Structure formats: structure tokens, C-alpha cells
Amino acid sequence: MKKFLSIKYFLLPVFLLIFSCSPLFAHTINYNMEVKPVSNVISFYTWLGFQHIIPEGFDHILFVFGLFLMDPRIKSVVMQASCFTVAHTVTLILSSKGIIIPPSQIVEPVIAISIAFVALENIFIGELKPWRYTIVFLFGLIHGMGFATALNETGLPRNTFYTSLISFNAGVELGQIGVILIAYLLVGKLFSKETWYRKRIVYPLSSLIALVAVYWTVERIFYSS
């Protein structure tokens, strides 16, 4: 199982997905926000990004929570979240600028696979390995494409393109920080130092996350329109 979870089996599919994106230099324009004051644009897109995590982004919530379960120390989670943030910021910008157009029929199943991977790693590896940061970064690239797809449905104003994009990303980060803080207060602070933490907390919760993620993977591959 450790061999199955080895990083080399996940590098190639992720890179193939990234480089399979079709180039298209355009993005959906939000004409309504183009006439709004900058302060309104910032608040609108910040709130939009936050909502994309809490409460709408249940898959992203499970991914971040899965990262947390392995090692609930704040420093460890922040380091992993930082890798994730840098990665999804890159593809969010590239996708929103239309430099790459991620195929949603591939992106969404891979997001689900990333959640399952993290959960299974929690169960079968049992400790934070150096490759985890690389995996988190690579999957962050994919999640960024997912964020871009959702953002493209709303569109971006041309005159405050980067302001709105940065605001959306800030909202996403606030949502992720919220997930980490809630997880720490409800799980990490109360149970992480207990001798039975892995047996009673990590194993059952990671198993549940993996099952949900596998269901999503199958659903997104075979039943998505």
C-alpha cells in the first residue's frame, strides 16, 4: 500500500492534466461589477471566495481537514496550507486569464482523488513524510483550476481584474483558515495528544473521508453531465 501511495504514481497524471489544458486568451466579464466602486468589488469577491469554501466547498473542506488530521500541530498545517495556497494561486491566475482552460470533466474527479489520497495516506502512512508537501502543492494546482471554474461563472471586471482576483483568493484563504481553526478547536486541541488519537480519531474520520471521496470520484467520472 505504501508503494501505491508513493509520490511517483501521482506526479505524471497531475502534470498531464496541467499541460492538457487548452489555451484561450479570454475570460467571462462581469459588466455589473465594472461600474461598482473598488471597495464594493473587494468585498464582493472576498465574500465570494469565502463562500466557495464555507459553506459551498465541502470537497475543499474535506481536503484541508484531511491535511489537518495527519499532524494537527498548527505549524505543520500552516506549512502544508502554504504549499496549497501558492499552488492554487498560480493556476487560479492562469485559468482566470484564460492562459489555460482546465477541462472540468477531468479537474473535478482529480480533486476528489486528491481528497481520497490524503485520507488514505493518513491511514496507511501514519506520519508526515517530506513528499507530502510536494503532493499538496501538485493537488493545489488542480484545486486552483476548480476555483477558477467557479469564479468564471461569476466573471471578473476588466478594470479591476487583479483586484477582484486577489480578493477572491483572499476569501478562499480566509475560508481555509476558518476550517483549520475549527478543526483545531474541535479536534486538535482536545484530542491530538491522547494516546488513542490515531485509533479513534484519525482512522475512522480518514476512512469516512476516503469513502466520500471515492464516491465523488465515481460520480464525477460517470454521472456528471
C-alpha positions in Angstrom: 0.0 0.0 0.0 2.9 2.4 0.7 4.2 1.7 -2.8 0.7 2.5 -4.1 0.7 5.8 -2.2 4.2 6.7 -3.5 4.5 10.1 -5.0 5.7 8.9 -8.4 2.4 7.4 -9.2 0.7 10.8 -8.8 3.2 13.1 -10.4 2.6 12.1 -14.1 -1.3 12.3 -14.1 -1.2 15.8 -12.5 1.4 17.1 -14.9 -0.6 15.6 -17.9 -3.7 17.4 -16.7 -1.9 20.7 -16.4 -0.3 20.5 -19.8 -3.5 19.2 -21.4 -5.3 22.5 -20.7 -6.3 24.3 -23.9 -5.0 27.8 -24.3 -7.6 30.6 -24.7 -7.0 34.2 -24.0 -10.3 35.3 -22.7 -12.4 35.2 -19.5 -16.0 35.9 -18.6 -16.6 39.6 -18.0 -18.7 40.8 -15.1 -20.1 44.0 -16.5 -22.1 44.8 -13.4 -19.0 44.9 -11.2 -17.2 47.1 -13.7 -19.3 50.1 -12.6 -19.0 49.4 -8.9 -16.6 51.2 -6.5 -13.4 49.3 -5.8 -14.4 48.8 -2.2 -17.6 47.0 -3.4 -15.5 44.9 -5.7 -13.2 43.8 -2.9 -16.0 43.0 -0.5 -18.0 41.1 -3.2 -15.1 38.9 -4.4 -13.7 38.3 -0.9 -17.1 37.1 0.2 -17.5 35.0 -3.0 -14.2 33.3 -2.3 -15.0 32.6 1.3 -18.4 31.2 0.4 -16.7 28.9 -2.1 -15.1 27.2 0.9 -17.7 27.8 3.7 -20.3 26.5 3.2 -20.3 25.6 -0.5 -16.9 23.9 -0.9 -17.4 20.7 1.0 -14.8 18.9 -1.1 -12.2 21.5 -0.3 -13.2 21.4 3.3 -12.6 17.7 3.4 -9.2 18.1 1.7 -8.0 20.7 4.3 -9.4 18.6 7.1 -7.6 15.6 5.8 -4.3 17.5 5.8 -5.0 18.5 9.4 -5.7 15.0 10.7 -2.2 13.7 9.8 -0.4 16.2 12.1 -2.7 18.6 13.9 0.0 20.9 15.0 -0.6 24.4 13.8 2.9 24.8 12.3 2.6 21.6 10.3 -0.9 22.5 9.0 0.2 26.1 8.1 3.2 24.8 6.2 1.0 22.4 4.2 -1.6 25.1 3.6 1.1 27.5 2.4 2.1 24.9 -0.3 -1.5 24.5 -1.2 -2.1 28.3 -1.3 0.9 29.0 -3.6 -0.1 26.3 -6.0 -3.8 27.2 -6.3 -2.9 30.8 -6.7 -0.8 30.1 -9.7 -3.4 28.1 -11.6 -6.2 30.4 -10.4 -4.4 33.3 -12.1 -3.5 31.3 -15.2 -7.0 29.9 -15.6 -8.7 33.2 -14.9 -6.5 35.0 -17.5 -7.5 32.3 -20.0 -3.9 31.2 -20.5 -5.0 27.6 -19.6 -8.6 26.3 -19.8 -8.9 23.3 -17.4 -11.3 20.6 -18.6 -13.8 20.3 -15.7 -14.6 16.7 -16.6 -11.0 15.9 -15.5 -10.4 18.5 -12.9 -13.4 17.6 -10.7 -12.6 13.9 -10.5 -8.9 14.6 -9.8 -10.0 16.9 -6.9 -12.0 14.0 -5.5 -9.0 11.7 -6.0 -6.8 14.2 -4.1 -9.1 14.0 -1.1 -9.1 10.2 -1.2 -5.3 10.2 -1.5 -4.8 12.4 1.6 -7.2 10.3 3.6 -5.6 7.0 2.7 -2.1 8.5 3.4 -3.4 9.4 6.9 -4.3 5.7 7.4 -1.5 3.8 5.8 1.5 6.1 6.2 0.7 7.3 9.6 3.3 10.1 9.8 4.1 13.3 7.9 6.6 12.5 5.1 8.6 15.1 3.1 6.8 14.1 -0.1 3.5 15.3 1.4 4.4 18.9 0.7 5.0 18.1 -3.0 1.8 16.2 -3.2 -0.1 19.1 -1.5 1.4 21.5 -4.0 0.5 19.4 -7.0 -3.0 18.9 -5.9 -3.2 22.6 -5.1 -2.6 23.3 -8.7 -5.7 21.2 -9.5 -7.8 22.8 -6.8 -6.9 26.2 -8.3 -8.4 25.1 -11.6 -11.5 24.2 -9.7 -11.6 27.6 -8.1 -11.2 29.3 -11.5 -14.1 27.3 -12.9 -16.4 28.6 -10.2 -15.1 32.1 -10.5 -15.6 32.1 -14.2 -19.3 31.5 -13.7 -19.5 34.9 -12.0 -16.9 36.6 -14.2 -14.4 39.3 -13.5 -14.4 43.0 -14.2 -11.8 44.2 -16.7 -10.9 47.4 -15.0 -10.3 45.7 -11.6 -9.3 42.3 -12.8 -6.4 41.7 -10.4 -8.1 43.4 -7.5 -11.1 41.1 -7.8 -8.9 38.1 -8.4 -6.7 38.8 -5.3 -9.9 39.5 -3.3 -11.4 36.1 -4.3 -8.2 34.4 -3.4 -8.1 36.2 0.0 -11.7 35.0 0.6 -10.6 31.4 -0.2 -7.7 31.7 2.2 -10.0 33.1 5.0 -12.3 30.1 4.4 -9.4 27.6 4.7 -8.1 29.3 7.8 -11.6 29.0 9.2 -11.6 25.3 8.5 -8.2 24.9 10.2 -9.2 26.8 13.3 -12.5 24.9 13.7 -10.6 21.6 13.3 -8.0 22.6 15.8 -10.6 23.8 18.4 -12.9 20.8 18.0 -10.3 18.0 17.4 -6.7 19.1 17.7 -6.8 20.9 20.9 -9.0 18.4 22.7 -7.7 15.0 21.4 -4.4 15.3 19.5 -2.2 14.5 22.5 -4.2 11.4 23.5 -2.6 8.0 23.0 -5.7 6.9 21.2 -5.8 9.9 18.8 -4.9 7.9 15.7 -7.0 4.9 16.5 -10.2 6.7 17.5 -10.0 9.9 15.5 -7.6 9.7 12.5 -8.5 6.2 11.3 -12.4 6.5 11.4 -12.5 10.0 10.1 -10.0 9.4 7.4 -11.9 6.3 6.4 -15.1 8.2 6.1 -13.4 11.0 4.1 -11.9 8.4 1.7 -15.3 6.7 1.2 -16.9 10.0 0.4 -14.1 11.0 -2.0 -14.2 7.6 -3.8 -18.0 8.1 -4.3 -17.4 11.6 -5.6 -14.7 10.3 -8.0 -17.1 7.7 -9.5 -19.9 10.2 -9.6 -17.9 12.8 -11.3 -16.4 10.4 -13.9 -19.5 8.5 -14.9 -22.5 10.6 -13.9 -21.5 14.3 -14.4 -23.1 15.9 -17.5 
